[in-house]
Each structure stands twice: as C-alpha cells, then as structure tokens.
Amino acid sequence: MTSNPELLIQLVTMEMPFGKYKGIKLSELPMFYLEWFQRNGFPKGKLGILLETIYEIKLNGLESLLEPLKKQANVI
C-alpha cells in the first residue's frame, strides 16, 4: 500500500456507497462492520483499498491522525 495523502482525505470525505451504512463517511464506519469485511474480503478497487486502510487505522488506534483532516474538510 502506498502512502498517499489523497487517500486519507478520501477516508474523511467519501461516503459508503451501499449497505446498512450507505451515506456514512468511511472514517465513521463502526469497527465491527470493518471487521466483517476483513473476515469476508474487502471489495475490489478503490473502495476496498479505502476500507482496508480505515480498518488498519482503527485497529491500531490511529484515528486521531484523521482529526485535522476532518476539521479541514468540515466533516465534524
């Protein structure tokens, strides 16, 4: 996985496009939902990369790193 600042910005601005959490920002998805994807497989493509990234961020307790981006994007 590459280190791409745009990827982090997308985590706080992009909404889940389907399912129970449709319309919720990817960074706000609950951990149990991300764990389900981790067990069953992340979607292919950009969405899968973003979901896997937010899963790793939350798993490692690094959510505070996204706070400045949320403020910048006016999403909190």
Buried (B, 14 or more C-beta within 10 A) or exposed (E): EEEEEEBBBBBBBBEBEEEEBEEBBBBBBEEEBBEEBBEEEBBEEEBEBBBBBBBEBBEEEEEEEBEEBBEEBEEE
